[in-house]
């Protein structure tokens, strides 16, 4: 396990970029290079800035440098029977915590535990003025105002270079149980919403047009009671199943073609869009493999109150759903405040930013 503070080197690279008017393309493990719009610029490798800075199991807080691998963090937490509760996907051995937070990637547990940004307690970054700034801290606080550290989650590196991030962690459950129900998609949507109103320890739920798969996490007693109440067939190799879903290693995700991530209210009805569907997050995250035109997909999704992201596919299509004019101005002002010279990951989030 490497442990190296390379912030001085990264800071000098930003100074040089400003002086030479050369944009930078921030790279870590490159496991998420497929995500977002193509960004031009000189590659800035943050992998050399790595290591767990501090870990306080009794305080449920870990602080790590951006280049630290997810694998290393998971291993350290597992020794204390703790976990990253947002269950981040890796998409490769080299996945880093910096890239995970920059993309705000979360796994199957997300609707029941929270998103990656919800667990960010603090961060240290280099902004576009070549300044090292720190936000937040290492404890949960209930204060007025916006938590600036969480702006880094989902910003795709457009606001600055993440140096360190402090995250809240949680204990692992005593046990887990995965149940499978033969169920059409409409019935699955209905059932999961009925079950979510009950005192059930649901930690993941996904379904297609044939079956619903439900994960429960808690004590052995609560899981036994839940199984008695719900029925269903127990899935034997559940860890592999959820691992494949999280890392997108199932047959659905391996197919060629455009893959859209549709974000909707979990109780939104089935959309009339031709293609192959897979539902995650209890219906709130819906994957669609289709060759339908972008405008057809995004118009129908927007009318349903959601947004559509081109997760993998046509490089000429804007990755993220277009923002309303007012919200785009907010993004542009944030970009101007954090990166006035526009050197970080130009166009990666939106082509106008």
N, C-alpha and C positions, 0 to 999 in steps of 0.2 A: 504494500500500500504506500503510494507516494504521499508526501506531505510537503508542499512547496508553496510559499507565498510569492507569487510573481506579479504582484500588483504594480510595483515600480516599472517593470518592463511594459506592462499593458498601458500604464499611464503615459509612458514616453511614446508608445505607438500612436496614441490618440493625439498627443501634441504634434507629432510629425505629420499626421494626417491632416490636421487643421492647417498647419503651415504650408503643406504641399497641395492643399485642396484635393485630397484623394479620399474617396469614400471607403469605408471599411465593411467587410462582410464577416460577421462574427461566427466562428465555427467552434464547436466542441467535439462531440463524438460523431457528428454528421449522421446520426441515426434518424434524424427528423428533417433531413434536407429536402425530402419530397413535399413537405408541408409549407404552404404559403406561396406567394408569388416569387418569381426568380429575382434575385437581388445581385446587382453588379458591385464590384469593388475589390479592393485588396483583401485577401483572406487574413483574418486575425484569429489565430489559434489560441483559445483560452484553456486548452487541456493542461497546460503547464501550471496552472493555478489550481491546486488540488489539495485535498486533505480535510478531515473532520477537525474543525477548530475546537469545538467543545460538544460534549454530550452529557446531559444531566438526566439520567433515567427517572430519578425521583421527581424531577420538575417537568418531565415529559417534553423536553426541548432538545433539539439538535441543531447545531450551526455548522455548516460546511461551505467550503469554497466551491465556486461554480463548476470547476472542472472535475469535481469528485463524482465518481460513477455511482449510479443508482444501485448497482450490485454491491459496492462497498458499504453504502449507507444501510441497505436492507440487511446485510450481514451483521453489522454492528447493532442494529435494533433487535434482530432476531436473538442475539445472545442475551438480551434482557426481556425477551418475550414481548417486544413492542413492534410497532409497524408504522409506516406511512399510511394513514387511514384513507387517503384519497386513491390509493392503489395505482400508482402511475405505471403506464406501459413503458417498456424500454425500446422495443424494436431493434435490439442489438446489444451486444456485450459492452459496447463503448458508450452507452447512453449516460448522460451527465445530469446532475440535479439542476444546473443552470439552464440547460436546454428544456428540461421538463417544465420548469417554472416559466420560462419565456413563452412556451407554447400553451401553458395552463392545461396540460394533459392530465386527465384523471381516468380511472378505470371503472369497473362495474359497481364499485361501492359508492361512487360519487353522489347519487341522489339521496343516499341514506346516511352518509357521513359528512359530505361536503366536497367542494372542488379544491383543487390545488391551492388556489388563491386564498381560500378560507383558512388554510393552515399556515400561511405566511405571517410570521410575527415581526420580522424585521429584515432589512437587506442593506447591503453596502454596494454602491455602484460607482462607475466612472461615467460622468455625463459628457455631453458634447462640447463642454468648455474645458475639458481636461481637469475636472475637479472630482475628488473622491467625496461622495456624500453618503451619509448613513441615515436610515429611516427606521422607525419602530424600535423594537428591542427584543428581549427574550422572554417576555411574559405577556399573557393575555391582558388587554386593557379595555375598559369600557369608557371611551372618551368621545367628546363631540368632535366632528370634523372627519375628513377623509384620510384613510390610512394610505399614505403615499407609497409605502413599500409594496402594497398589493397592485399598484399600477404596473409593476414589472411583469406580473402574471398575465400572459396573453399578449404582451406588447411585441412579441417576436423580435426582441433586441433592438427595436427602433428608438427606444428612449435612452439607452445606455448599455454599458457592459455590466452585467451582474458579477460582482466579485464574491460576495458571501451572501448566504441566505439562512435565516433562522426559521425553523419549522416546529410547529406543535406536533407531537407524535402521540399515539394512543396504545394502550395495552392490547394484545391479541385476545380474541375470545377463547374461552375454554374449549369450545368445540364448534364444528360447522356441519351442516346437513344440507344437501342439495336434493330437491324433489322435482320430478318431471311429470307434467300433466299433458295428455293428448288434448289439444285445444286449438280451434281456429282463432285467427288473429282478433276478430271482434270479441269473441268470448274471453280471450286472454286479456284484452284491454279492460273488459268489465271486471274480470276476476281480480286482477292485481289491484284495481282501485277499491274493491270491496275489502281485500285483505289488508291494504295499507291503513284502513280505518280501525283495524283490530290491533290489540297489543301483541304483535308478532315481531320477532327480531329479524326482520328482513334485511339482508345486506347486499343482495343483487337479484336482478330479474331480467330475463331476456326471452324473446319468443319470435317465431316465424309463423308461417301459415299452417303449421302442423302441430306444434307443441310449445309449451311454456315451461321454462326452467327457472326455479326459484331457489335461492340460497338463503339459509338462515344461520345466524351466528349468535351464540350465547352459551348458557350453561347446558349441561347434558339434560337436566330436568326440563328446562324451557323448550329445548328442541324436541324432546319426546312428547311434550304436551302439544306443540305445534303440529307435529306429524300426525298425531291422533286426531287433531281438529281438521286438518287439511286433506289428509290422505295423500295420494300421489305415489309414484314409484321412486325409490331412493336411487340416486346416481352413484355408481361405485367409484369411478375414477374422477371425482369432482374437481380435485386440484388441477388436473391436466385440462379438464374442460374449461374452467374459468381462466386458466393461464392462456389457453389458445384463443379464447375470446378477447382477453386483454391485449395480447400481443398480435392479434389479427392474423392468426395462423389457421383458421378454419377454411374450408373449401370456398365459402362465400367470399371471403376477403382475398383469396388468392386468384380469383378470376380476373381476366383482363377487362379493360373498358373503364369508363368514367364511374367513379364512386363518389356519391354525394352523402354528406352528413346533414340530416335534416333535424333541426332543433325546434321542438314544439312543446306546448303544455302536454303533460303525460296523458291527459284525458281527451286530447284532440282526436276527432274521428279519423278513420283510415282515409288517406288522400287518394284521389283518383288520378294517379300517375303511373303509367305503365312501366314495368320493370320488376326487378327482383328486390324484395324488401327483407330487412332483418331489423328487429326492434331490440334496443338495449335501454338501460336505465328506466325500466318499467314503462317504456313507451315514450319517454322524453327525448331520447336520442334514436333517430331512425335512419338506418343506412339504406340507400337506394342505389342500385346498379342499373343504369339506364343510358340510352343514347339520345334521350329527349333533349331538345334545345334548352339552353340556359334560361332564356326568358320564360319559357313555359313552366319550368320547375320553380324558379324563384317567384314568379307571379302567383302561382297557386299556393306555395308555402307561405308567402307573405299574407295572402288573404286569410289564411288559417291562423295568423298571428305568430308565425315563426320565421326562421331564416334558414337559408341553405348554403352550405360550404362545399365547394368542389374539393374534396379531400385528396383525391388522386385523379389525374386525367389530363385533359386538354390544357396545355401550358398557355394557350392564348386566352383562356377564360379567366376573369378575375376570380381569385380563390374565394374571397370572403363576400358575403352578402352586402350589396351597396348600402351605405348608411344614409339616413335622412340628412338634409343639408345642415341642419342645426348641430347634429351630433358629429358630423364630419368636421365642422368648424372647431368643436371642442378638441377633437383628435389633433387637428392641425396646430392649435394653440399649445397643446401639451408637447407636441413635437418641437415647436419653436422654443418653448421654455427649457426643455431638457437637452435638445440637440439643435441649437440655432444655425449651425453650419451644414446640417443635413448629412452627416458623415456615417451614421449607423444604419446598416441594413436598409438602404434606400428601396422603397417600393415593396418590401417583403410583406408588410401587413396590408397596405393599400397602395396602389401605384402612385397616388398623388401625395403620399407621405414619405 
